[in-house]
Amino acid sequence: AIQHRLWPEVDRLVKQQVAMARMGIGECGTGWQLFAEDGEMKMYRREEEVDGMVVDPLKAVHVVKGITGHEVCDYFFNPKYRYDWETTLEHMTVLETISDDTLVFLQTHKRIWPASQRDVVFWSHMRKLPNDQDRDGPDIWTVVNNSTESPEHPANVGKCVRIYLTVCLLCQTRVHPPKDGAPITRNNVSCKITYCSVVNPGGWAPASVLRAVYKREYPKFLKRFTSYVINQTKNKPLMF
Ligand SMILES: Cc1cccc(-c2n[nH]cc2-c2ccc(F)c(-c3ccc(S(=O)(=O)CCO)cc3)c2)n1
């Protein structure tokens, strides 16, 4: 197949991000603090600053019953659903459809007082990975979003400050077969979701404000997104 211009970067980043997401929090280096917990959802962050700006890496792990990794990644990747679950989204445009599993987005998000409004340009790639730990287990699915340049949409021209992010959503489906050999239903599946993100806010924003926003917004985002997928799939056939 003809490789597209972003393929080398996409392939390198997917491999790097998936390897990191699959590591337990203990193997991801030191300094991770558990900052939010709600049932099966655990959120960790590391306090990191680059040029005096907060870029705190985040790692969230959540186990959700009744949905599969393919379903979670499809609702996260596909632009037609985004306005349904991304509550801070003000505007979203698909700048480029590079292939059926690689898109380039421009998004503007609602302003968080007192910081300026943010926008972001990123490529988004969805991929199925072999489950090399459990050969006959279900496949692993991932979506990686990574900031990229767009000559048509240069950074910091309008009112928005351009942010830079790398996000990895890694989904591992688990099947708990019923004893009596009955067909698999949604009661027999769960999905372990790992969401990793590193966000550089672009222009300066007060560390205390950014950390307060992250502490509030990330748990809200993951709970809302997973509830959305549960509701969208509950009367649909399982998609592995
Ligand atoms: C979940 C979350 C965490 C931290 C901040 C906020 C937030 N609150 N008000 C505005 C934003 C905001 C500003 C700029 C952004 F690029 C994103 C942003 C967040 C997530 C992603 S994604 O790639 O995970 C999902 C696609 O939208 C992309 C952009 C979110 N939301």
The ligand as a Tripos MOL2 file, in Angstrom:
@<TRIPOS>MOLECULE
LIG
   31    34     1     0     0
SMALL
NO_CHARGES

@<TRIPOS>ATOM
      1 C1        -10.6830   16.4960   29.2030 C.3       1 LIG1
      2 C2        -10.0480   17.8080   29.4560 C.ar      1 LIG1
      3 C3         -8.7850   17.8270   30.0610 C.ar      1 LIG1
      4 C4         -8.1570   19.0470   30.2230 C.ar      1 LIG1
      5 C5         -8.7800   20.2290   29.8190 C.ar      1 LIG1
      6 C6        -10.0470   20.1150   29.2900 C.ar      1 LIG1
      7 C7        -10.7450   21.3100   28.8680 C.ar      1 LIG1
      8 N1        -11.6960   21.9440   29.5890 N.ar      1 LIG1
      9 N2        -12.1020   23.0440   28.8860 N.ar      1 LIG1
     10 C8        -11.4180   23.1000   27.6960 C.ar      1 LIG1
     11 C9        -10.5650   21.9960   27.6770 C.ar      1 LIG1
     12 C10        -9.6710   21.6170   26.5680 C.ar      1 LIG1
     13 C11        -8.9040   22.6250   25.9490 C.ar      1 LIG1
     14 C12        -8.0830   22.2540   24.8960 C.ar      1 LIG1
     15 C13        -8.0290   20.9380   24.4600 C.ar      1 LIG1
     16 F1         -7.2520   20.6410   23.4200 F         1 LIG1
     17 C14        -8.7780   19.9380   25.0750 C.ar      1 LIG1
     18 C15        -8.7270   18.5210   24.6050 C.ar      1 LIG1
     19 C16        -8.9590   17.4810   25.5220 C.ar      1 LIG1
     20 C17        -8.9520   16.1490   25.0860 C.ar      1 LIG1
     21 C18        -8.7030   15.8420   23.7520 C.ar      1 LIG1
     22 S1         -8.7220   14.1860   23.2120 S.O2      1 LIG1
     23 O1         -7.8120   14.0690   22.1170 O.2       1 LIG1
     24 O2         -8.4990   13.3470   24.3610 O.2       1 LIG1
     25 C19       -10.3610   13.8150   22.6350 C.3       1 LIG1
     26 C20       -10.6980   14.5340   21.3700 C.3       1 LIG1
     27 O3        -11.3520   15.7580   21.6690 O.3       1 LIG1
     28 C21        -8.4590   16.8600   22.8470 C.ar      1 LIG1
     29 C22        -8.4610   18.1900   23.2740 C.ar      1 LIG1
     30 C23        -9.6030   20.3060   26.1470 C.ar      1 LIG1
     31 N3        -10.6600   18.9290   29.0730 N.ar      1 LIG1
@<TRIPOS>BOND
     1     1     2 1
     2     2     3 ar
     3     2    31 ar
     4     3     4 ar
     5     4     5 ar
     6     5     6 ar
     7     6     7 1
     8     6    31 ar
     9     7     8 ar
    10     7    11 ar
    11     8     9 ar
    12     9    10 ar
    13    10    11 ar
    14    11    12 1
    15    12    13 ar
    16    12    30 ar
    17    13    14 ar
    18    14    15 ar
    19    15    16 1
    20    15    17 ar
    21    17    18 1
    22    17    30 ar
    23    18    19 ar
    24    18    29 ar
    25    19    20 ar
    26    20    21 ar
    27    21    22 1
    28    21    28 ar
    29    22    23 2
    30    22    24 2
    31    22    25 1
    32    25    26 1
    33    26    27 1
    34    28    29 ar
@<TRIPOS>SUBSTRUCTURE
     1 LIG1         1 GROUP 0 **** ****
